[in-house]
Amino acid sequence: MKAEASAHRPADWMLVAGALVLSLLLIWAITREPVVAAAFGAGILVLGGVAFALTRRRPVEKEVEFALPDWSVTVAAIENADLAVAIIDRAGRLVCANGRYEEWFGAAYAPPRLPVDEASLERLGRAARSAWRDGKGQTDLVEGGNVENVGRRWKAEAQRTGRGDDFLVWRFAPVFAADPVAELVQHLDGKFGRALDRAGMAAAIVDPDGVIRAASTGFAARASGDALASPVGQDFVGLLRQEEGDRISWAREGRRGGPVTLYYVPVADPDARGEPDPDTTPSLMLVVDAGVGLGGGNSEVSAAAPHLEALLGQLPLGLAMADRDGRLLFANPAFMRAGGREGEAPPTYPTDLVVREDKGALSDAIRRYAQGSAAAGDIAVRLVSQPDDPVSLSLAGVRGLGEAAVLLGLTDSSEETRLKRQVAQATKMQAVGQLAGGVAHDFNNVLTAILGTCDLMLLRHTPGDSDYDDIQQIRANSNRAASLTRQLLAFSRQQTLRPEVLQLPDVVAEISQMLKRLIGEKIQFEVSHDRDLGPVRADPSQLGQVVMNLVVNARDAMPRGGKLMLTTRRVTANDVRAMRSEIVPMGDYTALIVEDTGGGIPPEHLGKIWEPFFTTKEQGKGTGLGLSTVYGIVKQSGGFIFADSELGRGTRFTIYLPVHHGAPAIAAPVATPAPSVWAGGGSILLVEDEDTVRMVAERALTRQGYQVTSARDGEEGLEAVEQGGQFDLVLSDVVMPSMDGPAMAREIRKLAPDLPVLFMSGYAEEQLRRQIDIENVHFIPKPFSVQQICDKVGAVLAAGR
């Protein structure tokens, strides 16, 4: 544009005109013919005009400018209150997401690996593979799998985009199940419900199983005494009572309550054909006072007060009565047991059962329910017997029982509290186990690269070189780290076990001498076994590791000496029934007990001893993985382990392993054939998404004489086979972005059914075989050395000859 503009400036035009005049004068001077000079000038003018017209019509080419991506602008553009939108790259990393995606799934998850159930994960994986391959993929059902989104459903679609098709845009839309009574529920909570209450009709929507789905405030007030209380989820029939003569009244009001009449209205579409199905159709229940009072009811109830106390005394529910001044008139044994005063006489005031901080609140509540209208409610208090765990104390104002004005209800929650703690501990251990397994798997990839690089460097160095010892030290530390990852996999129950049918005394006998050397001379070691012990099915080496870890912990708990007892005991189904355990199923078990007389474990630490890296030892004297490894091995073997400890008296670990009732395995001598040796050479397809691991494996196999073709993911590996590549073996990772190893192997088998596949993974072989379900595949665990990967590849190729 600048050159064109300069050609049209006045100075340039004068220069061109001057040149033209000089040319004409020169032509005239030479020829002395005016006609020739005029013809020359005319030609020059015509050519100049044509050139000017062409330059004016030529389009100006503008340079295309590309702006660098600004993800904040992208996030603002994809913000949507109804849709969850996320963008991932080729590596499966979450690039950006809108607020709804973070609310539903969390920013720590990238599709297709979301916190959903296993079936949804498989559907999302297929959608992702279709999107990367075909440009678009979708699934109509994704169901939530964790606590935050359980019960939610979505439909998802993925679309490939970007200049190089390097991104996937995921969109998740919620799927709402149609509810035929949803509109009526909204009306019942609004003006329609209030109009019914004003007319004296308590209304509720009841499902076919008798459970209340919605209720008006008037219904809540009559059923519980509190208009703000929600009866949703309660049994409708349980809120009413039926007496002789089919008289129905509110259960909360008891005998003094007036009769009511029930009206039943099926909630069905009136335009629908046929009669509504009573097994699937909810009902609108209207409870209307019949208008018939009970004359003299108070005197009858008052006269029945002694009989009422006798009845309350026999009930398993903790019930008591207090007067208007807050004095306790009566308390049944269940109430005293729940209050931590079993076998004692009732105190003067109910407030004597609670801690000092809660006395004022309880006293005010009793006074309020005693003097106000007949109503009921709950208050959270802390008992003197268990000050750390609040309990719920229910109060109800009563009338017509003489001095009694408040009915108190308290349930023994010690068993419930214990079960809650066990469930919370089990949930926490499961979450920690999943985290430990994931960390171990990713760390195994790093260790594979370190060990392989060290092996390749050692091939170029000999003992005596300046770097040889340093490389060996790196390799030794890497092997030590690999043992830690194996312990993490044991805790998360993802290691490979080789179970056998065995007797626990045989396992103990094999390691007894080693145990005696471990504990030293200061500790007295006793071993005893029950008779008729049932056989168990477990990995003997791992079971020996369990005993070893428990004994070492017991030794460390007795630095000044003590007594260590190792016992095996027979546990029958009747013994399990007598234990009343909510964890151990009914059956026959063989128990292994390791008990010491050490200082014991503090109660605040007892619930944490199974967690990885938790230790009470001094720094440098323990990794905190000993008991977590024990826990994982026992759980993976189908057993249960419990720890009981008392400060100053010692600790007892009890392991329950189920008795194996199958036929015992007969160890027949098998002639071991000479291993076939691979002569070397061959073409290998190497598929690995970790660059460092792929580089180490490629260099190792290339040095061994193999021709290696590398691929970064399953799609590239499949493409290499589809393009006509001839391979003798496929060596692939299992977990990869877009198309994983098993999916790739299934597609390759369609093209080359006899092609052997060798999977490398940090997860357990048994677990992978259950998940993969592909015939004739081999496994090598990570981390592996250069020699190990070469030997395994040669063994697989030799086996397929």
C-alpha positions in Angstrom: 0.0 0.0 0.0 2.9 2.4 0.7 4.5 1.8 -2.7 1.2 2.3 -4.5 0.6 5.6 -2.6 4.1 6.9 -3.4 3.5 6.3 -7.1 0.7 8.8 -7.1 2.5 11.7 -5.4 2.8 15.0 -7.6 6.6 14.9 -7.6 6.5 11.5 -9.2 4.0 12.6 -11.9 6.2 15.6 -12.8 9.2 13.3 -13.1 7.3 10.9 -15.5 6.0 13.9 -17.6 9.5 15.4 -17.9 11.0 12.1 -19.0 8.2 11.8 -21.7 8.9 15.3 -23.0 12.6 14.6 -23.2 12.0 11.4 -25.1 9.8 13.2 -27.6 12.4 15.9 -28.2 15.1 13.2 -28.7 12.9 11.4 -31.3 12.2 14.6 -33.2 15.9 15.6 -33.1 16.9 12.3 -34.6 14.2 11.8 -37.2 13.1 15.4 -37.9 9.6 13.8 -38.4 6.8 15.3 -36.2 4.5 12.5 -37.1 6.9 9.8 -35.7 7.4 11.8 -32.5 3.6 12.2 -32.1 3.0 8.5 -32.7 5.7 7.6 -30.1 4.2 9.9 -27.5 0.7 8.5 -28.1 1.9 4.9 -27.7 3.6 5.8 -24.4 0.5 7.4 -23.1 -1.7 4.4 -24.0 0.7 1.9 -22.4 0.9 4.1 -19.3 -2.9 4.3 -19.0 -3.2 0.5 -19.2 -0.6 0.0 -16.6 -2.2 2.6 -14.3 -5.6 0.8 -14.6 -4.1 -2.6 -13.8 -2.4 -1.3 -10.7 -5.6 0.3 -9.5 -7.6 -2.9 -9.8 -5.0 -5.3 -8.2 -6.3 -6.3 -4.7 -4.2 -5.5 -1.7 -3.1 -8.7 0.1 -3.4 -8.3 3.8 -1.3 -10.3 6.2 -3.2 -12.8 8.3 -2.6 -12.3 11.9 -3.2 -15.0 14.6 -3.7 -14.1 18.2 -2.2 -16.2 20.9 -4.8 -18.2 22.8 -6.3 -16.5 25.8 -8.0 -19.2 27.9 -9.7 -16.6 30.1 -11.7 -15.5 27.1 -12.4 -19.1 26.3 -13.7 -19.8 29.8 -15.9 -16.7 29.6 -17.3 -17.9 26.2 -18.1 -21.4 27.5 -19.7 -20.3 30.7 -23.1 -21.9 30.9 -25.4 -22.4 33.8 -27.1 -25.5 32.3 -24.1 -27.2 30.6 -20.7 -28.4 31.9 -18.0 -27.7 29.3 -14.4 -28.8 29.4 -11.5 -28.7 26.9 -8.7 -31.3 27.0 -5.6 -31.7 24.9 -4.0 -34.7 23.2 -2.3 -35.7 26.4 -5.6 -35.9 28.2 -4.9 -32.8 30.3 -7.7 -30.4 31.3 -7.0 -27.1 29.6 -10.0 -25.2 30.8 -13.5 -25.7 32.1 -16.5 -23.6 33.1 -17.9 -23.2 36.6 -20.6 -25.8 36.1 -18.0 -28.5 35.2 -16.0 -27.7 38.4 -19.2 -27.9 40.5 -20.3 -31.3 39.0 -17.0 -33.1 38.6 -14.2 -31.0 40.1 -11.2 -29.4 38.5 -9.0 -32.3 39.5 -10.6 -34.6 36.9 -10.3 -34.5 33.1 -12.7 -36.4 30.9 -13.1 -39.2 30.1 -11.7 -40.1 33.6 -14.4 -38.6 35.8 -15.8 -39.5 39.3 -18.6 -41.7 37.8 -19.4 -45.4 37.9 -17.5 -48.1 36.0 -20.0 -48.5 33.2 -20.1 -44.7 32.6 -16.3 -44.7 32.5 -16.4 -47.3 29.7 -19.0 -45.3 27.8 -17.0 -42.1 28.2 -13.8 -43.9 27.0 -15.6 -45.1 23.8 -16.9 -41.6 23.2 -13.4 -40.1 23.6 -11.9 -42.6 21.2 -14.7 -41.9 18.6 -14.1 -38.2 18.9 -10.4 -38.4 18.4 -10.9 -40.8 15.4 -14.0 -39.5 13.8 -14.3 -36.0 15.1 -17.3 -36.5 17.3 -18.4 -39.0 20.0 -21.3 -39.1 22.4 -23.0 -41.1 25.2 -26.6 -40.8 26.4 -26.0 -41.9 30.0 -23.3 -40.9 32.5 -24.1 -41.7 36.2 -22.4 -40.2 39.2 -20.1 -42.4 41.3 -19.0 -40.5 44.3 -20.7 -39.0 47.4 -21.1 -35.5 45.8 -22.8 -36.5 42.5 -24.3 -39.9 43.3 -27.8 -40.2 41.7 -27.1 -37.6 39.1 -27.2 -38.4 35.4 -25.9 -36.6 32.3 -25.6 -37.1 28.6 -22.2 -36.2 27.1 -20.7 -35.4 23.8 -17.1 -34.7 22.7 -16.0 -32.8 19.6 -12.5 -32.6 18.1 -11.4 -29.1 17.3 -8.4 -26.8 17.0 -6.1 -25.9 14.1 -4.4 -29.2 14.3 -7.3 -31.1 15.7 -5.4 -31.2 19.0 -8.3 -30.5 21.4 -11.6 -32.2 22.5 -14.5 -30.1 23.7 -16.7 -32.0 26.1 -20.3 -30.9 26.9 -22.3 -32.5 29.7 -26.1 -31.9 29.9 -28.1 -33.1 32.9 -30.8 -35.7 32.4 -33.8 -35.2 34.5 -36.1 -38.2 35.1 -39.8 -37.4 34.6 -41.7 -37.2 37.8 -45.5 -37.4 37.4 -46.2 -35.7 40.7 -43.6 -33.0 40.6 -46.1 -30.3 39.8 -48.4 -31.3 42.6 -45.5 -31.4 45.0 -44.7 -27.8 44.1 -48.3 -26.8 44.6 -48.4 -28.5 48.0 -45.4 -26.5 49.1 -47.1 -23.3 47.9 -50.4 -21.5 48.1 -52.5 -24.6 47.4 -51.0 -26.3 50.5 -51.6 -23.3 52.6 -55.2 -23.1 51.4 -55.8 -26.8 52.4 -54.3 -26.1 55.9 -56.6 -23.1 56.3 -59.5 -25.4 55.5 -58.5 -27.9 58.1 -57.1 -30.5 55.7 -53.7 -31.9 56.3 -52.4 -33.1 52.9 -49.5 -35.4 52.0 -48.3 -37.2 48.8 -47.6 -40.8 49.6 -45.7 -43.2 47.4 -47.1 -46.8 46.7 -44.7 -48.2 49.4 -46.3 -45.9 52.0 -43.4 -43.4 52.3 -44.2 -39.7 52.3 -42.9 -37.8 49.3 -44.2 -34.3 50.2 -46.5 -32.8 52.8 -48.1 -29.4 53.7 -47.0 -27.4 56.7 -50.3 -28.2 58.4 -49.6 -31.9 58.0 -46.1 -31.5 59.5 -47.6 -29.5 62.5 -50.2 -32.2 63.2 -47.9 -35.1 62.7 -44.9 -33.8 64.7 -45.9 -30.7 66.5 -43.5 -28.5 64.5 -44.7 -26.9 61.2 -41.1 -26.5 60.1 -40.3 -30.2 60.6 -40.2 -32.3 57.4 -42.0 -35.7 57.5 -40.6 -36.5 54.0 -39.3 -40.1 54.0 -41.3 -41.2 57.0 -43.9 -44.0 56.9 -47.4 -42.4 56.6 -49.1 -45.1 58.5 -46.6 -44.8 61.4 -47.9 -41.2 62.0 -51.4 -42.4 62.7 -52.9 -44.8 65.2 -55.9 -47.0 65.0 -58.0 -48.0 68.0 -61.0 -50.2 68.5 -64.0 -49.5 66.3 -61.7 -48.4 63.4 -61.1 -45.1 65.1 -58.1 -43.3 63.6 -56.2 -40.4 65.2 -52.8 -38.8 65.1 -50.2 -41.0 66.8 -48.5 -37.9 68.3 -51.6 -36.9 70.1 -52.3 -40.3 71.6 -55.6 -41.2 73.2 -56.4 -37.6 73.8 -56.4 -36.9 70.1 -59.6 -36.5 68.2 -60.6 -38.8 65.4 -59.8 -38.0 61.8 -61.0 -39.1 58.4 -58.8 -40.1 55.5 -59.5 -39.2 51.9 -57.6 -41.1 49.2 -57.0 -39.5 45.7 -54.8 -41.3 43.2 -52.4 -38.9 41.5 -52.6 -40.0 37.8 -52.9 -38.3 34.5 -56.7 -38.0 33.9 -56.2 -38.1 30.1 -54.3 -41.4 30.2 -56.1 -44.5 29.0 -57.1 -47.2 31.5 -57.2 -47.3 35.2 -54.1 -46.1 37.3 -51.9 -48.9 38.6 -52.0 -48.8 42.4 -48.6 -50.4 42.6 -46.9 -47.5 40.8 -49.3 -44.5 41.3 -48.7 -42.1 44.2 -51.6 -40.9 46.3 -52.8 -37.6 47.7 -53.8 -38.3 51.3 -56.1 -35.7 53.0 -56.5 -36.0 56.8 -59.5 -34.1 58.1 -60.7 -33.8 61.7 -63.9 -35.7 62.2 -65.1 -33.0 64.7 -65.8 -35.6 67.5 -64.1 -34.8 70.8 -63.3 -37.0 73.8 -65.1 -35.9 76.9 -63.2 -36.4 80.1 -60.1 -37.7 78.4 -57.7 -36.0 80.8 -59.1 -37.7 83.8 -58.8 -41.1 82.1 -55.2 -40.5 81.2 -54.4 -39.1 84.6 -55.8 -42.3 86.2 -53.8 -44.4 83.8 -50.5 -42.7 84.8 -49.2 -45.5 87.0 -50.0 -48.0 84.3 -48.2 -45.8 81.8 -45.1 -45.9 83.9 -45.2 -49.6 84.2 -45.5 -49.8 80.4 -42.6 -47.4 79.8 -40.5 -49.4 82.1 -40.7 -52.5 79.9 -39.9 -50.7 76.6 -36.4 -51.0 75.1 -36.6 -47.2 74.2 -35.0 -44.8 76.7 -38.0 -42.8 78.1 -38.4 -40.5 81.1 -40.9 -38.0 82.5 -40.1 -34.6 84.1 -42.4 -32.1 85.8 -42.8 -28.4 85.0 -39.9 -27.5 87.3 -37.5 -29.8 85.5 -37.4 -32.5 88.2 -37.1 -36.1 86.9 -40.2 -38.1 88.0 -39.5 -41.3 86.2 -36.8 -42.9 84.0 -36.9 -46.5 82.6 -33.8 -48.7 82.6 -33.2 -48.1 78.9 -33.0 -44.3 79.5 -30.5 -44.7 82.3 -28.4 -47.1 80.2 -28.4 -44.7 77.3 -27.4 -41.9 79.7 -24.4 -43.9 81.0 -25.9 -44.6 84.4 -26.9 -48.2 84.0 -28.0 -49.8 87.2 -28.2 -46.5 89.1 -31.2 -44.6 90.5 -32.5 -41.8 88.3 -30.9 -38.4 89.2 -32.9 -35.5 90.6 -32.7 -33.5 87.4 -32.2 -34.6 83.8 -29.5 -32.0 83.6 -27.3 -34.1 85.9 -26.7 -36.4 82.9 -25.2 -33.8 80.6 -21.9 -31.8 80.7 -21.8 -28.4 82.4 -21.9 -26.5 79.1 -25.2 -28.1 78.1 -27.1 -27.8 81.4 -28.6 -24.4 80.7 -29.8 -25.3 77.2 -31.5 -28.5 78.4 -33.1 -26.7 81.4 -34.6 -24.0 79.1 -35.9 -26.6 76.7 -37.7 -28.6 79.4 -39.3 -25.4 80.8 -40.4 -24.3 77.3 -42.0 -27.7 76.4 -43.6 -27.9 79.9 -45.3 -24.5 79.8 -46.1 -24.2 76.1 -48.5 -26.0 73.8 -48.2 -29.7 73.3 -45.3 -30.1 70.9 -42.2 -32.2 70.3 -38.6 -31.5 69.3 -35.0 -32.6 69.7 -32.0 -31.0 71.3 -28.3 -32.1 70.9 -26.5 -32.6 74.2 -23.3 -34.2 75.4 -23.5 -36.7 78.1 -21.1 -36.9 81.0 -20.4 -40.5 80.1 -19.3 -39.6 76.6 -18.5 -35.9 76.3 -17.0 -36.0 72.9 -20.0 -37.4 71.0 -23.2 -35.3 71.0 -26.5 -37.3 71.2 -30.0 -36.3 70.4 -32.5 -36.0 73.3 -36.1 -35.7 72.2 -38.6 -33.8 74.2 -42.4 -33.7 74.0 -44.9 -31.7 76.0 -47.7 -33.8 77.5 -50.9 -32.8 79.1 -53.3 -34.7 81.5 -50.6 -36.8 83.3 -50.7 -34.9 86.6 -47.3 -33.5 87.5 -45.7 -35.0 84.4 -45.4 -32.3 81.8 -42.4 -33.3 79.5 -41.6 -36.7 78.0 -37.9 -37.3 77.4 -36.5 -39.8 74.9 -32.9 -40.9 74.7 -31.5 -43.8 72.7 -28.3 -45.8 73.5 -26.1 -44.6 70.6 -22.8 -46.2 71.7 -23.2 -49.0 69.1 -24.3 -46.6 66.5 -21.3 -44.3 67.2 -19.0 -47.3 67.0 -20.4 -48.4 63.6 -20.2 -44.8 62.3 -16.5 -44.7 63.3 -15.9 -48.1 61.6 -17.7 -47.0 58.4 -15.8 -43.7 58.4 -12.5 -45.5 58.9 -13.3 -48.0 56.2 -14.2 -45.2 53.8 -11.1 -43.3 54.6 -8.9 -46.4 54.1 -10.5 -47.1 50.8 -9.9 -43.5 49.6 -6.3 -43.6 50.8 -5.8 -47.0 49.1 -7.0 -45.6 45.8 -4.7 -42.6 46.2 -1.7 -44.9 47.2 -2.3 -47.2 44.2 -2.4 -44.2 41.8 0.7 -42.7 43.2 2.5 -46.1 43.0 1.5 -46.6 39.4 2.7 -43.1 38.3 5.9 -43.4 40.4 6.6 -46.8 38.7 6.8 -45.0 35.3 9.4 -42.6 36.7 11.4 -45.4 38.3 11.3 -47.4 35.0 13.0 -44.5 33.2 15.6 -44.0 36.0 16.5 -47.7 36.2 16.6 -48.1 32.4 18.8 -45.0 32.0 21.2 -46.2 34.7 21.4 -49.6 32.9 22.2 -48.0 29.6 24.9 -45.8 31.2 26.4 -48.8 32.9 26.8 -50.4 29.4 29.3 -47.6 28.6 31.2 -47.7 31.9 33.2 -50.4 33.5 34.1 -50.9 37.2 36.8 -48.4 38.1 35.5 -45.5 36.0 34.8 -42.3 37.9 31.1 -42.4 37.3 30.5 -46.1 37.7 30.0 -46.0 41.5 27.7 -43.0 41.3 25.5 -44.7 38.7 25.4 -47.8 40.9 24.3 -45.7 43.8 21.5 -44.1 41.8 20.4 -47.6 40.7 20.4 -48.9 44.3 18.3 -46.0 45.6 15.9 -46.5 42.7 15.5 -50.1 43.6 14.8 -49.1 47.2 12.1 -46.7 46.0 10.7 -49.5 43.9 10.3 -51.6 47.0 8.3 -48.7 48.6 6.0 -48.6 45.6 5.4 -52.4 46.0 4.4 -51.7 49.6 2.0 -49.0 48.5 0.5 -51.5 46.0 0.2 -54.0 48.8 -1.7 -51.5 50.9 -4.0 -50.6 48.1 -4.5 -54.3 47.4 -3.2 -54.0 43.8 -0.1 -56.2 44.0 0.2 -59.6 42.4 -0.4 -62.5 44.9 0.3 -66.2 44.3 -2.0 -67.9 46.7 -1.6 -71.5 47.9 -3.6 -73.7 50.2 -1.5 -73.9 53.4 -1.5 -74.2 57.1 -0.6 -71.2 59.2 1.7 -73.2 61.6 3.8 -74.2 58.6 4.3 -70.5 57.7 5.2 -69.6 61.3 7.6 -72.5 61.5 9.5 -71.5 58.4 10.3 -68.1 59.7 10.6 -68.8 63.5 14.4 -68.9 63.5 14.6 -65.6 61.7 12.1 -64.1 64.1 14.1 -65.1 67.1 17.2 -63.4 65.6 15.1 -60.3 65.0 13.7 -59.9 68.5 17.0 -60.5 70.3 17.7 -62.0 73.8 15.7 -59.5 75.9 12.3 -60.5 74.6 10.7 -63.8 75.6 9.2 -65.4 72.5 6.3 -68.0 72.8 4.5 -69.8 70.0 1.4 -71.9 70.4 -1.0 -73.5 68.0 -4.6 -74.8 68.3 -5.5 -78.3 67.1 -7.6 -79.0 64.0 -6.8 -75.7 62.3 -8.5 -75.2 59.0 -6.3 -74.6 55.9 -6.2 -71.1 54.4 -5.5 -69.9 50.9 -2.9 -67.2 50.8 0.5 -66.3 49.4 3.0 -67.8 51.8 5.8 -65.3 51.1 3.4 -62.4 51.6 1.9 -64.0 54.8 5.5 -64.4 56.1 6.0 -60.7 55.4 2.8 -59.9 57.5 4.1 -61.9 60.5 7.6 -60.3 60.1 6.2 -56.8 60.1 4.0 -57.4 63.2 6.9 -59.0 65.1 9.2 -56.1 64.3 6.7 -53.6 65.5 6.2 -55.6 68.7 10.0 -55.7 69.2 10.2 -51.9 68.8 7.4 -51.5 71.4 9.5 -53.3 74.0 13.0 -51.7 74.0 13.7 -52.9 77.6 12.4 -56.4 77.0 9.1 -58.1 77.5 7.1 -61.0 76.2 5.9 -61.7 72.6 3.3 -64.3 72.0 2.4 -65.7 68.6 -0.7 -67.9 68.5 -2.9 -69.6 66.0 -6.5 -70.3 66.9 -9.5 -72.0 65.4 -12.5 -69.8 65.1 -15.9 -71.5 64.3 -19.0 -69.9 62.9 -20.5 -70.0 66.4 -17.5 -68.0 67.7 -18.1 -65.4 65.0 -21.8 -65.2 65.9 -20.8 -64.6 69.6 -18.5 -61.8 68.6 -21.5 -59.9 67.1 -19.2 -58.2 64.6 -20.6 -56.1 61.9 -17.5 -56.6 59.8 -16.6 -60.3 59.9 -19.1 -62.4 57.9 -20.4 -65.7 59.4 -18.1 -68.6 58.7 -15.1 -70.6 59.9 -11.7 -68.8 60.2 -8.2 -69.5 61.3 -6.9 -66.7 63.5 -3.3 -65.5 63.8 -2.6 -63.5 67.0 0.5 -61.4 67.6 0.5 -60.0 71.2 3.2 -58.1 73.1 3.6 -56.6 76.6 4.9 -53.2 75.4 3.7 -49.7 76.2 0.6 -49.9 73.9 -0.8 -47.5 71.3 -2.4 -44.2 72.4 -6.1 -44.2 71.6 -5.8 -41.1 69.4 -3.3 -43.1 67.2 -5.1 -46.4 67.1 -7.4 -45.4 64.2 -4.5 -44.1 62.1 -2.0 -47.0 62.3 -3.1 -48.5 59.0 -2.5 -45.3 57.0 0.5 -45.1 54.8 3.5 -43.1 56.1 1.9 -42.8 59.6 4.5 -43.7 62.2 5.2 -42.9 65.8 8.8 -43.9 65.6 11.7 -41.4 65.5 12.7 -39.9 62.2 14.8 -42.2 60.2 13.7 -45.4 62.0 10.5 -46.2 60.0 8.8 -45.5 56.8 5.3 -45.9 58.1 4.5 -48.5 55.5 4.8 -51.7 57.7 1.3 -51.9 59.0 -0.2 -50.4 55.9 1.4 -53.3 54.0 0.0 -55.8 56.5 -3.4 -54.3 56.1 -3.3 -54.5 52.3 -2.0 -58.1 52.2 -4.6 -59.4 54.7 -7.5 -57.6 52.8 -6.3 -58.8 49.4 -6.2 -62.4 50.9 -9.9 -62.1 51.9 -9.1 -61.7 55.6 -9.7 -59.2 58.4 -7.3 -57.6 60.9 -8.0 -55.9 64.2 -5.8 -54.1 66.6 -6.6 -53.8 70.4 -4.3 -51.9 72.7 -4.2 -50.5 76.2 -1.5 -48.1 77.4 0.9 -49.8 79.7 -0.5 -53.3 79.0 0.5 -54.0 75.4 -1.0 -54.5 72.0 -2.7 -57.4 70.3 -3.1 -57.8 66.5 -5.7 -60.5 65.4 -5.9 -61.7 61.8 -8.8 -63.7 60.6 -8.3 -65.7 57.5 -11.3 -67.7 56.0 -10.9 -71.5 56.1 -10.5 -72.9 52.6 -13.0 -75.7 52.1 -11.9 -76.8 48.6 -9.8 -79.8 47.8 -6.2 -79.4 48.8 -3.8 -78.9 46.0 -1.4 -81.9 45.4 2.1 -80.8 44.6 3.1 -83.2 41.9 6.6 -83.2 40.7 6.7 -81.5 37.3 9.6 -81.9 34.9 10.7 -78.4 34.0 11.4 -78.1 30.3 14.5 -76.3 29.1 13.6 -72.8 28.4 13.6 -72.0 24.7 16.0 -69.2 23.8 15.2 -66.6 21.2 17.8 -66.3 18.6 17.3 -62.6 18.3 15.9 -60.1 15.9 12.4 -59.2 15.0 10.1 -56.3 14.5 8.4 -54.8 17.6 5.7 -52.2 17.9 6.4 -50.2 21.1 3.4 -48.2 22.3 4.0 -45.9 25.4 2.7 -42.5 26.3 5.5 -41.7 28.7 8.4 -40.3 26.6 11.2 -41.3 29.0 9.9 -44.9 29.4 9.4 -45.2 25.6 12.9 -43.9 25.0 14.6 -46.3 27.4 12.6 -49.4 26.1 13.4 -48.4 22.5 17.1 -48.0 23.1 17.3 -51.2 25.1 15.5 -53.3 22.4 17.4 -51.7 19.6 20.7 -52.6 21.2 19.4 -56.1 21.5 19.0 -56.3 17.7 15.3 -55.7 17.4 13.7 -53.3 14.8 11.5 -51.0 16.9 8.6 -48.9 15.7 7.5 -46.4 18.4 4.0 -44.9 19.0 2.9 -42.4 21.6 -0.6 -43.8 22.1 -3.0 -46.5 21.1 -4.3 -44.6 18.0 -0.8 -44.3 16.6 -0.1 -48.0 17.3 -3.3 -49.1 15.6 -2.5 -46.8 12.7 0.9 -48.4 12.2 -0.7 -51.9 11.9 -3.5 -50.6 9.6 -1.0 -49.1 7.3 0.5 -52.6 6.6 3.2 -52.7 9.3 4.4 -56.3 9.9 5.4 -56.9 13.5 6.4 -59.9 15.6 5.3 -58.5 18.9 3.3 -55.5 20.3 4.8 -54.1 23.5 2.3 -51.7 25.0 1.4 -49.7 28.2 -2.0 -50.3 29.6 -3.2 -46.9 30.7 -2.9 -44.2 28.0 -4.9 -41.2 26.9 -7.4 -41.4 24.1 -7.1 -45.1 23.2 -5.6 -47.3 25.9 -3.6 -50.5 25.5 -6.4 -53.1 25.8 -8.7 -51.2 23.3 -5.8 -51.0 20.9 -5.0 -54.7 21.3 -8.6 -55.7 20.6 -8.6 -53.7 17.3 -5.1 -55.1 16.3 -6.3 -58.6 17.0 -9.1 -58.1 14.3 -6.3 -57.4 11.8 -3.7 -59.8 13.1 -5.3 -62.5 15.3 -2.1 -64.3 16.2 0.1 -61.3 17.0 1.4 -61.6 20.6 0.9 -58.7 23.0 3.1 -57.9 26.0 1.6 -55.3 28.4 3.7 -53.3 30.8 2.1 -51.7 33.8 2.6 -50.7 37.4 -0.7 -52.4 38.4 -1.0 -56.0 39.6 -1.1 -58.7 36.9 -4.2 -60.4 38.5 -6.1 -57.2 38.5 -5.2 -56.4 34.9 -6.2 -59.8 33.7 -9.6 -59.5 35.3 -10.2 -56.1 33.7 -8.6 -56.7 30.3 -10.1 -60.2 29.4 -8.0 -60.7 26.3 -6.7 -64.1 25.3 -3.0 -64.9 24.9 -1.5 -61.7 26.4 1.6 -61.3 28.6 2.6 -58.9 31.3 5.8 -57.3 32.7 5.5 -55.2 35.8 7.0 -51.7 36.2 9.6 -50.7 37.1 11.9 -53.0 35.0 15.5 -53.0 34.1 17.0 -53.1 30.6 17.9 -56.8 31.0 14.4 -57.7 32.3 12.6 -56.1 29.4 15.0 -57.7 26.9 14.6 -61.1 28.5 10.8 -60.9 28.7 10.5 -59.9 25.0 12.8 -62.8 24.0 10.8 -65.2 26.2 7.5 -64.1 24.6 8.8 -64.4 21.1 10.4 -67.8 21.8 7.1 -69.1 23.3 5.2 -68.1 20.1 7.6 -70.0 17.8 
